[in-house]
Every structure is written in structure tokens, then in C-alpha cells.
């Protein structure tokens, strides 16, 4: 089994979910006392979030690239970045390491392709939704993203950073997400991509009538498939 390097802390709430999912999937595959062979580097999210807010992406990419290199030097056979938003600096990270980088959008696009879905509603932070790095990579795979309105994006972003990253799950916020998802469905979405690793803490598969593509779950699954090949 290959050793997975998990670059997390953005937020630590979702990093916990990644760790649990990866280990459970490995145990389901092999049984007994089997668990994943992995390393975790968990950064200080305050520092990264400040750089996000200031638009200083190159500095954030430098920090994460160095952490990814530390994982490689510690023995990781590949690196998984346990966040959607910071895939904005994926190329910087890839340039720093010589082991495979397991890109979250590629994992999601492969899943959507297998499901024969080409038009999806996309939820996430304002960076994921307003910048091009996530949307363009989907479009390269012939997947058309449908976005919420700008005011909805701002409220979704607030819920993520003021509630979900702190593990705070409110029914009113869940209702708001579902209302937004209804609008995305009305605009032609065939599925909803939960494009922030914390959204899956709040929204579950049974909460909506369209397929929900939880990027955390898909990313973890692809990492396990890679590790046990």
C-alpha cells in the first residue's frame, strides 16, 4: 500500500473527515485491523485564510508547496490537498514535489463522467466560485458548472467561514443551502457538487433530490484507490 500524504488544516474539521474516510475505506477493503498508511501535515488555517483574503496566493502556494515537500521527504508516495479552495495554488505545489499530486477536481470530473453528468450546480467558498481554477478544470472535462447568484455566494461563504469551519451546524444554514440548490436545479443542474470540504458536514445525501457530489468523499475514495493499486 502506498503512503498517502495529507496536506490539511484548511480547516482541521474537514481534515478529520478525510482521515476518518480514508481509514474506513481501507478497512472496508481489507478488513481486520487494516488502516491507511498515511502522513498528515496540518497548517495554521489562520495564516492561510489571511493570505486568501488579501489575494496573496503566491505566498500561500509557497507555504503549502513547502509542506507538501516535507510530506514527500517524510516518505509520502503522493500528496492529497485536503481542501477545495487552495487548489488555486495546485500548480505551485506540483512544482515543489516529484511524487504524484492527487487533484480534487480530476477526481470529481472522473466521477461525474462515470455518472454521465455534464451540467452541475457548484457550491463552495467565494474563491472557488468566483475564481477560475475549479470551474475551468471542470470545463476542460466537458462539465458545465452552474453557479449561485453573487449574494448567495457571499452568504454561502459566510456560513462556511463563520460556522462550518468551527464545526457549527445550524438548521437555518442547511435550509439556506437547500434553497440555493433548488435554484441551481431550476437552472438545469443535473447534480450538485459540494465544492467545499466542510459543506458535507451540513448537507447529506438524503437532504436533496439531485445526486450530491461531495468532493471530500470522492477525493478520499480516489486517494484510497490510488494507494492500493
KEKE-3310 file (N, C-alpha, C; in steps of 0.2 Angstrom, whole numbers, plus 5000, padded with zeros to 4 digits):
npx = (5004:5003:5010:5000:5001:4993:4989:4983:4972:4964:4949:4954:4943:4938:4949:4950:4938:4943:4953:4946:4938:4947:4954:4943:4938:4949:4949:4937:4940:4950:4948:4949:4961:4966:4972:4974:4990:4997:5002:5001:5001:4997:4992:4992:4977:4973:4983:4984:4971:4971:4980:4972:4962:4968:4972:4985:4990:5002:5011:5004:5004:5017:5020:5011:5017:5030:5026:5020:5032:5039:5031:5033:5047:5047:5042:5030:5021:5013:5003:4989:4979:4969:4958:4946:4947:4961:4966:4968:4982:4987:4996:5008:5011:5013:5024:5034:5036:5040:5033:5017:5003:4987:4974:4959:4949:4950:4947:4934:4928:4930:4922:4909:4909:4908:4896:4889:4885:4884:4881:4882:4877:4887:4894:4903:4917:4919:4930:4932:4921:4921:4934:4944:4950:4944:4932:4936:4944:4934:4927:4936:4935:4923:4912:4899:4898:4885:4881:4878:4869:4878:4875:4870:4882:4890:4884:4884:4898:4900:4893:4901:4914:4911:4904:4904:4918:4921:4914:4901:4884:4870:4852:4846:4855:4857:4844:4845:4856:4849:4839:4846:4851:4840:4837:4848:4845:4834:4840:4845:4854:4861:4866:4873:4888:4897:4907:4916:4926:4920:4906:4899:4898:4887:4876:4868:4866:4853:4846:4842:4835:4842:4857:4871:4887:4900:4914:4924:4922:4923:4936:4944:4941:4946:4960:4962:4960:4970:4981:4980:4982)
npy = (4994:5011:5026:5039:5056:5068:5084:5096:5105:5115:5117:5111:5103:5098:5090:5080:5073:5068:5060:5050:5045:5040:5030:5022:5017:5010:5000:4994:4988:4979:4973:4966:4973:4982:4998:5014:5019:5033:5050:5066:5083:5097:5113:5130:5137:5150:5158:5155:5158:5172:5176:5172:5181:5193:5191:5186:5174:5168:5168:5160:5148:5145:5142:5130:5122:5120:5113:5101:5096:5093:5082:5073:5071:5065:5053:5051:5044:5050:5066:5073:5086:5093:5101:5112:5125:5129:5123:5132:5135:5124:5121:5127:5119:5106:5109:5109:5096:5079:5068:5060:5072:5072:5078:5086:5091:5083:5071:5073:5076:5064:5056:5062:5060:5046:5045:5050:5064:5081:5094:5103:5110:5121:5123:5132:5140:5158:5160:5148:5149:5161:5163:5156:5143:5131:5130:5131:5119:5109:5112:5109:5096:5094:5098:5107:5120:5127:5142:5149:5165:5181:5187:5176:5168:5175:5174:5160:5159:5166:5157:5146:5150:5156:5147:5133:5129:5130:5119:5121:5118:5123:5123:5133:5137:5126:5125:5136:5133:5122:5129:5137:5127:5122:5132:5131:5118:5122:5129:5120:5111:5095:5088:5091:5099:5098:5109:5112:5107:5107:5108:5095:5092:5098:5096:5082:5066:5062:5074:5081:5081:5079:5070:5071:5077:5075:5082:5079:5066:5059:5063:5057:5044:5041:5043:5032:5022:5024:5022:5008:5002)
npz = (5000:4996:5003:5009:5008:5017:5016:5026:5037:5033:5033:5050:5054:5042:5038:5048:5044:5031:5036:5043:5034:5024:5031:5035:5023:5018:5028:5025:5013:5016:5029:5045:5056:5048:5042:5035:5027:5031:5031:5039:5037:5045:5043:5050:5049:5050:5046:5032:5028:5030:5020:5009:5009:5007:4994:4992:4984:4979:4990:4999:4991:4991:5005:5006:4996:5002:5013:5007:5001:5013:5017:5007:5009:5021:5017:5010:4997:4988:4987:4994:4994:5006:5004:4994:4990:4991:4980:4971:4971:4966:4956:4960:4971:4964:4957:4967:4971:4968:4968:4965:4963:4970:4962:4967:4958:4947:4952:4955:4942:4935:4942:4939:4925:4924:4929:4919:4919:4914:4917:4931:4947:4957:4973:4985:4993:4991:4984:4977:4969:4962:4956:4943:4944:4948:4941:4927:4926:4927:4915:4905:4905:4899:4907:4913:4924:4935:4943:4960:4963:4965:4978:4985:4984:4993:5005:5007:5008:5020:5029:5028:5033:5045:5052:5048:5047:5061:5066:5068:5066:5059:5058:5051:5042:5034:5028:5020:5011:5004:4998:4989:4982:4976:4967:4958:4953:4946:4936:4928:4933:4934:4945:4961:4966:4980:4983:4993:5007:5019:5018:5017:5030:5034:5024:5018:5009:5008:5009:4998:4981:4970:4964:4975:4975:4984:4987:4996:5000:4987:4983:4994:4991:4979:4982:4990:4981:4973:4982:4984:4973)
capx = (5000:5007:5009:4996:5002:4988:4991:4977:4972:4961:4950:4955:4937:4937:4955:4947:4934:4947:4957:4942:4935:4952:4955:4937:4938:4955:4947:4932:4943:4955:4945:4953:4964:4969:4971:4978:4997:4997:5006:4997:5004:4991:4994:4988:4972:4973:4988:4982:4965:4973:4983:4967:4958:4972:4974:4992:4990:5009:5014:5000:5006:5024:5019:5009:5022:5035:5023:5020:5039:5040:5027:5037:5054:5045:5040:5024:5022:5009:5001:4982:4977:4963:4954:4945:4949:4968:4969:4970:4989:4990:5002:5014:5013:5016:5031:5038:5036:5041:5028:5010:4998:4980:4970:4952:4944:4951:4943:4926:4927:4930:4916:4904:4910:4906:4888:4886:4883:4888:4880:4882:4877:4893:4894:4909:4919:4918:4936:4931:4915:4922:4940:4943:4954:4940:4927:4939:4946:4928:4925:4941:4932:4916:4907:4897:4896:4880:4883:4873:4870:4883:4873:4870:4889:4893:4881:4887:4905:4899:4892:4907:4920:4909:4900:4906:4925:4921:4910:4894:4880:4864:4847:4844:4860:4855:4839:4848:4859:4844:4835:4851:4852:4834:4838:4853:4841:4829:4844:4847:4859:4859:4869:4876:4894:4898:4914:4920:4926:4916:4899:4897:4896:4880:4872:4869:4864:4845:4843:4840:4833:4848:4864:4876:4894:4904:4921:4929:4921:4926:4944:4946:4940:4951:4966:4962:4960:4977:4986:4980:4983)
capy = (5000:5017:5030:5045:5062:5073:5091:5098:5110:5120:5118:5105:5100:5093:5086:5075:5069:5065:5055:5045:5042:5036:5024:5017:5014:5005:4994:4990:4984:4973:4970:4965:4979:4986:5005:5018:5021:5040:5056:5072:5090:5102:5120:5135:5140:5157:5161:5154:5162:5179:5176:5171:5187:5198:5189:5184:5167:5165:5166:5154:5142:5144:5138:5124:5119:5118:5107:5095:5094:5090:5076:5069:5069:5060:5046:5051:5042:5055:5071:5075:5093:5092:5107:5114:5132:5130:5120:5138:5135:5117:5121:5128:5113:5101:5111:5108:5089:5074:5062:5062:5076:5069:5084:5085:5092:5077:5065:5074:5076:5057:5053:5064:5057:5039:5045:5053:5070:5086:5100:5103:5115:5121:5126:5132:5147:5163:5159:5143:5150:5167:5162:5151:5137:5125:5130:5129:5112:5106:5114:5105:5089:5095:5098:5114:5122:5132:5145:5153:5172:5184:5187:5169:5166:5179:5171:5153:5160:5167:5151:5141:5153:5158:5142:5126:5128:5129:5113:5124:5116:5126:5121:5139:5137:5120:5127:5141:5129:5119:5134:5138:5121:5122:5137:5128:5113:5125:5132:5115:5107:5088:5086:5097:5097:5101:5110:5114:5101:5107:5108:5089:5091:5100:5093:5075:5064:5062:5081:5084:5076:5078:5067:5076:5075:5078:5082:5076:5059:5057:5064:5052:5037:5041:5043:5025:5018:5025:5019:5001:4999)
capz = (5000:4995:5009:5007:5012:5018:5017:5029:5042:5030:5040:5053:5054:5036:5038:5052:5040:5027:5039:5045:5027:5021:5035:5035:5016:5018:5032:5022:5008:5018:5035:5051:5059:5042:5041:5029:5028:5029:5035:5039:5039:5046:5044:5053:5044:5051:5041:5025:5027:5029:5013:5004:5010:5004:4987:4991:4983:4978:4996:5001:4987:4994:5011:5005:4992:5006:5017:5003:5000:5019:5017:5002:5012:5026:5015:5006:4990:4984:4991:4994:4997:5009:5003:4988:4988:4990:4974:4967:4970:4965:4951:4964:4975:4960:4955:4973:4973:4962:4969:4962:4967:4968:4961:4969:4953:4942:4955:4954:4935:4934:4945:4935:4919:4925:4930:4913:4921:4911:4920:4939:4952:4961:4979:4988:4995:4986:4980:4972:4964:4958:4953:4938:4944:4948:4935:4921:4925:4925:4908:4901:4905:4896:4913:4913:4931:4936:4950:4963:4962:4969:4985:4988:4985:4999:5011:5007:5010:5027:5033:5028:5037:5052:5056:5047:5049:5068:5067:5070:5061:5060:5053:5046:5036:5030:5024:5015:5006:5001:4994:4984:4977:4972:4961:4954:4949:4941:4931:4924:4936:4935:4951:4965:4968:4986:4982:4999:5011:5025:5016:5018:5037:5035:5019:5017:5003:5009:5010:4991:4976:4965:4966:4978:4974:4990:4984:5001:4999:4981:4984:4998:4988:4973:4985:4993:4975:4970:4986:4985:4966)
cpx = (5004:5005:5006:4999:4997:4990:4984:4977:4967:4953:4952:4949:4936:4943:4953:4943:4938:4951:4952:4939:4941:4953:4949:4937:4944:4953:4942:4935:4947:4952:4950:4955:4967:4967:4975:4985:4997:5001:5001:5001:4998:4993:4990:4983:4972:4977:4986:4976:4966:4976:4977:4963:4962:4974:4981:4993:4997:5012:5011:5003:5013:5024:5017:5013:5027:5032:5022:5027:5041:5037:5031:5044:5052:5043:5034:5025:5017:5006:4994:4981:4970:4959:4952:4948:4957:4971:4970:4978:4992:4996:5009:5016:5016:5023:5036:5040:5038:5037:5021:5006:4991:4975:4962:4947:4944:4947:4936:4924:4926:4924:4909:4904:4907:4898:4885:4882:4887:4887:4878:4881:4883:4892:4901:4911:4918:4924:4935:4926:4917:4929:4939:4946:4949:4935:4930:4942:4940:4927:4930:4939:4925:4911:4905:4895:4890:4881:4877:4874:4875:4881:4873:4877:4892:4890:4883:4894:4905:4898:4898:4912:4918:4906:4904:4913:4926:4917:4903:4889:4873:4858:4845:4849:4859:4849:4841:4851:4854:4840:4840:4851:4845:4834:4843:4850:4837:4833:4847:4852:4856:4861:4871:4883:4895:4905:4918:4920:4922:4908:4896:4896:4889:4875:4873:4865:4856:4842:4841:4839:4837:4853:4868:4883:4898:4911:4926:4928:4924:4934:4947:4946:4945:4958:4967:4963:4968:4982:4986:4981:4989)
cpy = (5006:5021:5037:5051:5067:5079:5095:5104:5116:5119:5111:5100:5095:5088:5080:5070:5065:5059:5049:5041:5037:5029:5019:5013:5008:4999:4990:4986:4978:4970:4970:4972:4983:4994:5008:5019:5028:5044:5062:5078:5094:5109:5124:5139:5147:5161:5161:5158:5170:5180:5176:5178:5193:5197:5187:5177:5164:5163:5160:5147:5140:5140:5131:5119:5116:5112:5101:5092:5090:5083:5071:5066:5065:5054:5045:5049:5046:5060:5072:5081:5093:5098:5109:5120:5133:5126:5126:5138:5128:5117:5122:5122:5107:5103:5109:5100:5085:5068:5065:5067:5074:5075:5082:5086:5086:5071:5066:5074:5068:5054:5055:5061:5050:5039:5048:5060:5076:5093:5100:5110:5115:5125:5126:5139:5152:5163:5154:5145:5156:5167:5156:5144:5131:5124:5128:5122:5108:5106:5110:5098:5089:5095:5106:5116:5128:5135:5148:5161:5175:5185:5181:5166:5169:5176:5164:5154:5161:5161:5146:5144:5155:5153:5135:5125:5127:5123:5115:5122:5118:5124:5127:5139:5131:5122:5132:5137:5125:5123:5136:5133:5120:5126:5134:5122:5116:5128:5126:5110:5099:5084:5092:5095:5101:5103:5114:5108:5101:5106:5101:5087:5093:5097:5086:5072:5064:5069:5084:5079:5074:5074:5073:5073:5079:5077:5079:5069:5056:5058:5058:5045:5036:5040:5035:5021:5018:5022:5012:4998:4994)
cpz = (5000:5001:5006:5011:5012:5020:5019:5033:5039:5028:5043:5054:5048:5036:5043:5048:5035:5030:5041:5039:5024:5025:5035:5028:5015:5022:5029:5016:5010:5025:5040:5054:5054:5043:5036:5032:5026:5033:5034:5041:5039:5048:5048:5049:5044:5046:5034:5024:5026:5022:5008:5004:5007:4997:4986:4990:4982:4985:4999:4998:4989:5000:5010:5001:4997:5011:5013:5002:5007:5019:5012:5005:5018:5024:5011:4999:4985:4989:4989:4997:4999:5010:4996:4986:4987:4984:4969:4966:4969:4960:4955:4968:4970:4958:4961:4974:4967:4963:4966:4966:4965:4968:4963:4963:4948:4945:4954:4947:4933:4936:4941:4928:4919:4926:4924:4914:4918:4913:4927:4942:4956:4967:4982:4991:4989:4981:4974:4967:4959:4954:4948:4938:4944:4942:4928:4920:4924:4918:4904:4901:4903:4901:4914:4920:4931:4943:4953:4961:4967:4977:4989:4989:4992:5005:5012:5010:5018:5031:5033:5033:5044:5056:5054:5049:5057:5070:5070:5064:5063:5055:5048:5040:5031:5025:5019:5009:5001:4996:4988:4979:4973:4966:4956:4949:4944:4935:4927:4926:4936:4941:4955:4967:4975:4986:4987:5004:5017:5024:5018:5025:5038:5030:5018:5011:5003:5009:5004:4986:4971:4968:4969:4978:4979:4988:4989:5000:4993:4981:4988:4995:4983:4976:4988:4987:4973:4975:4986:4978:4966)
residu = (UNK:UNK:UNK:UNK:UNK:UNK:UNK:UNK:UNK:UNK:UNK:UNK:UNK:UNK:UNK:UNK:UNK:UNK:UNK:UNK:UNK:UNK:UNK:UNK:UNK:UNK:UNK:UNK:UNK:UNK:UNK:UNK:UNK:UNK:UNK:UNK:UNK:UNK:UNK:UNK:UNK:UNK:UNK:UNK:UNK:UNK:UNK:UNK:UNK:UNK:UNK:UNK:UNK:UNK:UNK:UNK:UNK:UNK:UNK:UNK:UNK:UNK:UNK:UNK:UNK:UNK:UNK:UNK:UNK:UNK:UNK:UNK:UNK:UNK:UNK:UNK:UNK:UNK:UNK:UNK:UNK:UNK:UNK:UNK:UNK:UNK:UNK:UNK:UNK:UNK:UNK:UNK:UNK:UNK:UNK:UNK:UNK:UNK:UNK:UNK:UNK:UNK:UNK:UNK:UNK:UNK:UNK:UNK:UNK:UNK:UNK:UNK:UNK:UNK:UNK:UNK:UNK:UNK:UNK:UNK:UNK:UNK:UNK:UNK:UNK:UNK:UNK:UNK:UNK:UNK:UNK:UNK:UNK:UNK:UNK:UNK:UNK:UNK:UNK:UNK:UNK:UNK:UNK:UNK:UNK:UNK:UNK:UNK:UNK:UNK:UNK:UNK:UNK:UNK:UNK:UNK:UNK:UNK:UNK:UNK:UNK:UNK:UNK:UNK:UNK:UNK:UNK:UNK:UNK:UNK:UNK:UNK:UNK:UNK:UNK:UNK:UNK:UNK:UNK:UNK:UNK:UNK:UNK:UNK:UNK:UNK:UNK:UNK:UNK:UNK:UNK:UNK:UNK:UNK:UNK:UNK:UNK:UNK:UNK:UNK:UNK:UNK:UNK:UNK:UNK:UNK:UNK:UNK:UNK:UNK:UNK:UNK:UNK:UNK:UNK:UNK:UNK:UNK:UNK:UNK:UNK:UNK:UNK:UNK:UNK:UNK:UNK:UNK:UNK)
# end
